């Protein structure tokens, strides 16, 4: 990957992270404040303040939606939701997947059963699996996180398991075993470090996949509750007025696509760095 | 070859069974009391009890599962809570748009991705090469629904070439169907094209360095026959696998695309069914999509054996 593109991606992700952490400071308005006198303002149109408490002249930078809610604020808080869900899923999926992967790699008896379950989970297309879980448990932040985590865990399990299986044959593991290193320590100190590199790369791809999946679920109306400002919800609500006020879709779409794209580029960059011989190969 | 196919078929049976258990458990057990849902608002306790008896809900879970599975295997997925008609009939009425969409998407993707990927591999650094990278990046990062709206904005609203939304049945004439499905298929194809272009490029690159390709060149064969007969034929196996694996993103994409373009297919039906808490329909559609996906991958594995006989032995 070319250097400037990679730097730009890091910059974009940094901006999104800042937006997520500092949402209340950056957002100029309450993302859920309904303002009937300022509905469907185009980007950069000035706000009609005649009926508002704050009379200072100002622009709606990204315009307003069909209920007069400020889109910039919705994007800023949407970043918070996306990052929260993306990071939670990534952390939980990596931790849980690593644990299960280590168990599979170490204990033959558990391996067969667990891997069949993982094969089953991987055989169901991601969105169907997530929808099945959402339907079963009902929508909400934690359900979304749980549903996407279930989708992503098998990938981590496969990776960690394959690392354990391939490393187990190495002479230094044999040496450690014959020196009497206990299994837990053997796994943590001698085997797991081999998985850190590939896990980091996988984690970035899980992050982008989770952000994308959350937005898709929310877009379909099956994800986050409607009163939570998210990129996906904003796009879903912009659908009805798409032909007249397309900015309701373009702006959240741009945030979503740029974020996912940047995280993917960073993942590609990390992989090339860790494994240069793969640099020009397909994923 | 036959025994290889049989072996592969047998290994998918436990996966299919596992999926059916998973789908059954997540949606049946946790979905509340189906009898109460079916009964509606003004229902007496006796009526609920009667429905419970009729559906076999008093039985232990494993018995319910076996009952459900044996009915499902015979094509009976119960009655839809929301549409109040047999789920099988409901699904059959929605299959056509999804099939048309999938076939068209597959055709568009293969027609674009394989030449593009091959061209990219043949000339590194050419326009085709950069284009293939760009397509792949966009395909992986831009959500299908965003691509969908971009296409609607450009072709339907700006240029007025295609209908904005909706679907025309094949019985209304194939041209009308094509006009109403061309944009959705293009949107859906972006993910697929990205995936396919990259894998085509990678596997063609690998084959290009093979001795037999050099020999073919040395014999003085023309570049095009070499590309088609020697390179693509040998690069085909991984491409076929990716076509099959890509069906997962195709299915996800169908669910989204049908919502964007308002197409009354299976994906749309599933979203509506989830929103209406119509569990039998959701169960059936997830099961059908997944079984379809597993079978496609089984077919790909078997054809892998035909394309590359070393695998089968």
Boltz contact constraints between the chains, C-beta under 6 A:
constraints:
  - contact:
      token1: [A, 119]
      token2: [B, 15]
      max_distance: 6.0
  - contact:
      token1: [A, 120]
      token2: [B, 15]
      max_distance: 6.0
  - contact:
      token1: [A, 120]
      token2: [B, 18]
      max_distance: 6.0
  - contact:
      token1: [A, 120]
      token2: [B, 19]
      max_distance: 6.0
  - contact:
      token1: [A, 120]
      token2: [B, 22]
      max_distance: 6.0
  - contact:
      token1: [A, 123]
      token2: [B, 15]
      max_distance: 6.0
  - contact:
      token1: [A, 123]
      token2: [B, 19]
      max_distance: 6.0
  - contact:
      token1: [A, 123]
      token2: [B, 294]
      max_distance: 6.0
  - contact:
      token1: [A, 124]
      token2: [B, 290]
      max_distance: 6.0
  - contact:
      token1: [A, 125]
      token2: [B, 248]
      max_distance: 6.0
  - contact:
      token1: [A, 125]
      token2: [B, 251]
      max_distance: 6.0
  - contact:
      token1: [A, 125]
      token2: [B, 252]
      max_distance: 6.0
  - contact:
      token1: [A, 127]
      token2: [B, 252]
      max_distance: 6.0
  - contact:
      token1: [A, 127]
      token2: [B, 255]
      max_distance: 6.0
  - contact:
      token1: [A, 128]
      token2: [B, 286]
      max_distance: 6.0
  - contact:
      token1: [A, 128]
      token2: [B, 289]
      max_distance: 6.0
  - contact:
      token1: [A, 131]
      token2: [B, 274]
      max_distance: 6.0
  - contact:
      token1: [A, 132]
      token2: [B, 26]
      max_distance: 6.0
  - contact:
      token1: [A, 132]
      token2: [B, 286]
      max_distance: 6.0
  - contact:
      token1: [A, 135]
      token2: [B, 274]
      max_distance: 6.0
  - contact:
      token1: [A, 135]
      token2: [B, 282]
      max_distance: 6.0
  - contact:
      token1: [A, 136]
      token2: [B, 26]
      max_distance: 6.0
  - contact:
      token1: [A, 136]
      token2: [B, 27]
      max_distance: 6.0
  - contact:
      token1: [A, 136]
      token2: [B, 30]
      max_distance: 6.0
  - contact:
      token1: [A, 212]
      token2: [B, 143]
      max_distance: 6.0
  - contact:
      token1: [A, 219]
      token2: [B, 145]
      max_distance: 6.0
  - contact:
      token1: [A, 220]
      token2: [B, 259]
      max_distance: 6.0
  - contact:
      token1: [A, 220]
      token2: [B, 271]
      max_distance: 6.0
  - contact:
      token1: [A, 222]
      token2: [B, 274]
      max_distance: 6.0
  - contact:
      token1: [A, 249]
      token2: [B, 149]
      max_distance: 6.0
  - contact:
      token1: [A, 253]
      token2: [B, 146]
      max_distance: 6.0
  - contact:
      token1: [A, 257]
      token2: [B, 141]
      max_distance: 6.0
  - contact:
      token1: [A, 257]
      token2: [B, 142]
      max_distance: 6.0
  - contact:
      token1: [A, 257]
      token2: [B, 146]
      max_distance: 6.0
  - contact:
      token1: [A, 260]
      token2: [B, 141]
      max_distance: 6.0
  - contact:
      token1: [A, 261]
      token2: [B, 141]
      max_distance: 6.0
  - contact:
      token1: [A, 264]
      token2: [B, 140]
      max_distance: 6.0
  - contact:
      token1: [A, 264]
      token2: [B, 141]
      max_distance: 6.0
  - contact:
      token1: [A, 281]
      token2: [B, 202]
      max_distance: 6.0
  - contact:
      token1: [A, 282]
      token2: [B, 198]
      max_distance: 6.0
  - contact:
      token1: [A, 282]
      token2: [B, 199]
      max_distance: 6.0
  - contact:
      token1: [A, 282]
      token2: [B, 202]
      max_distance: 6.0
